[in-house]
């Protein structure tokens, strides 16, 4: 059974008018997963994570500073794209807690896999810096938590968001026990993710795509580069940074993927997890800013997590 973790607090993180990372994204995900074909999902509330969880990957001074500037009213801007509202801190901590709870459920064998549908996203957050709508890197925290709590020797984070996960790469750059793999459009924010960025132990695998590339190039990047490297690494847990902004409708980028591509890559990662990780997969929502594209893509992704064929 697939576990779905979400929380009302995801709607309480407010952004300026017209900002693409808006509460309507979570409403779109909820609408998609409200279809009767998802009735078999086990739904639970994402608990609040702890500062000890966050400090697995983030500098304590940074954590304290972020907590200190969280406003009681209005917005506090970290940069032109990234701001905190009064509801942001709880939303962020529920995102962390959701990723931790998903990891617990999968590692204990209570669920085959899990999807964490919270916002804001996290993969741009570096160990001591918020940026790109992100504050804490939930997937990185989940990977480190699995290692510390369950003795996982090799974890993999696979990121198909259209933007490169510079935060996850930075956190695990010198760590031979975590493989980070990413497809992303390049050039595009945040400007990292070149093929030659491989980490200190050759455990960073970047497969940049060009403006206008579609499903064929995306699938080839996985088939020819990412999946073979993952197979060799043989992860004991796969964590997905599930961003859906490479969809052709998305306003923030110009790749040409559709929902079927996200279903395909999900199935490929599940098959690999069956081979090396006892089927253990945790997926965490990242980007996806066109609401229709997000709905279609999440539906395809979660359908595969549930073990069905992707909807046509």
C-alpha positions, -999 to 999 in steps of 0.1 A, spaced: 0 0 0 11 36 -7 11 61 21 1 97 13 12 124 38 -1 159 36 -11 187 60 -34 218 60 -4 239 70 8 237 34 -19 261 25 -8 286 52 26 293 37 17 325 18 37 341 -10 32 374 -28 4 378 -53 13 363 -86 40 341 -71 41 307 -88 48 287 -56 13 293 -42 -12 274 -20 -33 265 -51 -6 239 -59 -16 218 -29 -53 222 -38 -45 209 -73 -27 179 -59 -56 172 -35 -80 175 -64 -60 150 -85 -57 125 -57 -94 129 -48 -103 109 -78 -119 75 -69 -90 56 -84 -69 68 -55 -93 56 -28 -68 29 -19 -42 54 -8 -36 53 30 -39 90 40 -22 105 70 -14 139 84 22 150 81 36 154 117 58 183 126 94 176 123 120 184 150 150 207 149 171 177 155 159 163 122 167 196 104 201 197 119 210 164 103 216 185 71 215 222 80 238 245 101 224 253 135 231 290 132 211 290 99 182 272 115 181 296 145 183 326 122 155 314 100 133 307 130 141 341 144 131 360 113 98 341 108 72 369 110 41 373 131 25 393 103 33 402 67 61 388 46 99 387 53 120 384 21 151 363 20 156 371 -17 134 382 -45 119 347 -49 119 334 -13 99 348 15 84 338 49 48 344 60 33 337 95 24 302 84 57 293 68 75 279 97 48 253 105 45 244 68 82 239 65 84 218 97 54 197 85 73 191 53 103 178 72 81 157 95 62 143 65 95 132 49 106 116 82 73 98 88 73 85 52 108 72 57 98 55 90 67 39 73 88 26 44 118 14 64 96 -4 89 78 -22 61 44 -7 70 40 7 35 56 -2 2 63 34 -7 51 69 3 43 103 -13 47 135 7 24 162 -7 35 193 12 49 227 3 72 247 1 97 226 -18 132 220 -5 158 209 -30 174 243 -35 180 248 3 217 245 10 232 236 44 232 272 54 211 291 28 175 294 18 168 301 -19 146 292 -48 113 290 -27 131 265 -4 141 266 33 150 231 44 159 202 22 134 175 31 148 148 8 183 153 21 171 152 57 151 120 50 182 103 35 204 112 64 177 102 89 174 67 72 211 63 76 213 74 112 181 56 123 180 24 102 217 19 93 212 24 56 246 22 40 238 36 6 209 60 -1 200 76 -34 182 109 -41 168 111 -77 156 145 -88 135 151 -120 124 186 -111 132 209 -141 155 230 -118 187 215 -105 187 206 -68 218 226 -59 210 222 -22 209 184 -22 241 184 -43 258 207 -19 248 187 12 260 154 -2 289 166 -24 316 150 -3 295 120 9 302 87 -7 272 71 10 246 91 -8 242 93 -46 225 124 -61 211 121 -96 193 149 -115 177 157 -148 170 194 -153 169 221 -179 202 239 -184 208 268 -186 182 277 -160 180 287 -123 200 280 -102 229 276 -127 244 245 -113 241 209 -125 267 206 -153 277 171 -163 312 176 -149 299 183 -114 304 148 -100 311 152 -63 342 142 -44 335 104 -47 318 104 -82 284 100 -66 268 131 -82 252 123 -116 239 153 -135 221 148 -168 212 184 -181 186 188 -208 182 216 -233 154 241 -239 128 222 -259 139 187 -250 110 163 -246 102 128 -234 126 110 -257 156 130 -244 144 127 -208 140 90 -210 174 86 -228 191 105 -199 177 80 -174 183 49 -196 218 58 -207 232 76 -176 212 78 -144 198 43 -142 231 25 -150 249 46 -123 222 39 -98 224 2 -106 261 2 -99 256 21 -67 229 -3 -55 210 20 -31 192 5 -2 166 33 -3 155 56 -31 142 91 -23 126 110 -52 126 148 -55 93 147 -74 92 181 -93 67 183 -121 78 216 -137 94 199 -166 58 195 -179 52 212 -212 26 235 -197 48 248 -169 55 286 -170 89 285 -153 108 264 -179 107 251 -214 110 213 -214 83 193 -232 75 164 -209 40 152 -203 23 131 -175 33 98 -192 70 107 -189 66 111 -151 47 78 -149 75 61 -169 103 74 -147 84 65 -116 80 29 -128 117 27 -137 127 38 -102 103 14 -86 118 -15 -107 153 -5 -96 142 -2 -60 128 -38 -62 162 -50 -73 184 -32 -48 163 -16 -20 136 -41 -11 112 -19 -30 117 11 -6 108 44 -22 100 77 -6 88 105 -29 86 142 -19 68 169 -39 91 197 -53 80 220 -81 52 221 -106 36 254 -113 9 249 -139 -20 235 -120 -34 213 -148 0 199 -156 6 193 -119 -26 174 -115 -20 152 -145 16 145 -135 9 138 -98 -18 114 -109 5 95 -132 33 94 -105 11 82 -77 -7 57 -99 26 40 -105 35 42 -68 3 23 -62 13 -4 -87 -11 3 -115 -5 13 -151 -3 50 -157 -36 65 -169 -38 71 -207 
